[in-house]
Amino acid sequence: MQRVAARDAAIKMLDKPYLDLTTPIECGILAFLSAMAEDARQRIHKHSREGRAAARTLRKPELAQHQRRVEIKRLATGESGWAIARDMGVARTTVGRLAH
């Protein structure tokens, strides 16, 4: 909007003729609504992040502690992560996380 106004141009909504964005009041209202929408977007993003983090902490581990120890030993001997994952019935990425 500011770039358009800087070039002495106006924005008109053809499907909403009651919105006249050429007046300062209408531009102010649009800026206010834009700020409200941005705030709502940021809150949604924050709550989504918090929800994913909470779900991650509640998730049951795919491998028990004794299984993890066995897998780490198998990785240390040079066995393939794919083979270990196939034997344990888990994803390759689960085994890959044990290596770090």
N, C-alpha and C positions, 0 to 999 in steps of 0.2 A: 504494500500500500504506500509506504513511504517513497519507494523508488518511482512509483507511478506519479505521486504528487510532486516529486522533485522535478519531473519532466513536464510539469504543468498539464497533466492529463487527469482524467477522472474515470472512475469505475462505475458503471451502471449495471444493475441487475435487471436484465430484460424480463425475467420471469417473476420478479418482485419489484414492481415499479414504486412501491411505497418506501423502499430503501433507497434513499438518495445519499450516496456516499460522497457527495461533493460538499456537504455542509460539515462544519467542525463538530457539531453535536453528534451527527450520525457516525463520523469517523471515531469519535470518542467512545460511543456505544460499542462500535465494532472492536475497538482496541480492548475495551473492558471484557467483552464476551470472549475475545481471543485469549486474554489472560486467564479467564476462568477455565476455559477449555484446556489450556496448557497446565494449569494447576491440577485439574482432574486427571489429566494424562500422567503427570508425575506421581500422584497419589496411587493410581492404578498400578504403575510400574513398581512403586515401593512395596505395595501390598503383595504383588505377585512375587517379588523377590523374597519377601519374608515368608510367604506361603511355601515356596519351593525349599527354602532353608529349613523350615519346620518339618516338611515332609521328609527331607533328607535325614534329619535326626531321628525321626520315628521309624524309618525304614529298617526292617530286619536284615541283618547281614546275610549275604548269600552263602557264605561259608562259615562254619563253626570255627572256633579258635584252633582246635586241634587240626582241622582240615587246612587252615591257613599255614600252620607250621609245616605240615607235610608239603604243601605246594611251594613254599619258600625254599625248602630243602631241594625239591625237585628242580626248581629254577636255578638254584646255585650249582647243581650238577650239570647244567647246560641243556636240560631237557626243553623241548619246544613248548612255548606257551600255548600253541594251538592244541598240542597233544594233551597237555594238562587240562585245558578247558574242556576238551571233548570227554576225557575220562571223568571229570567231576560234574559235567552237565551244566556248565556255566558259560557265560560269554567270555571271549578272549580278553576283552577289556577288564573284566574282573580279575583275571590272572595277571594282566599287565599292571594293575594298580598294586598288586602285592610286590612287584619287583622294585618299586620305588620306596 
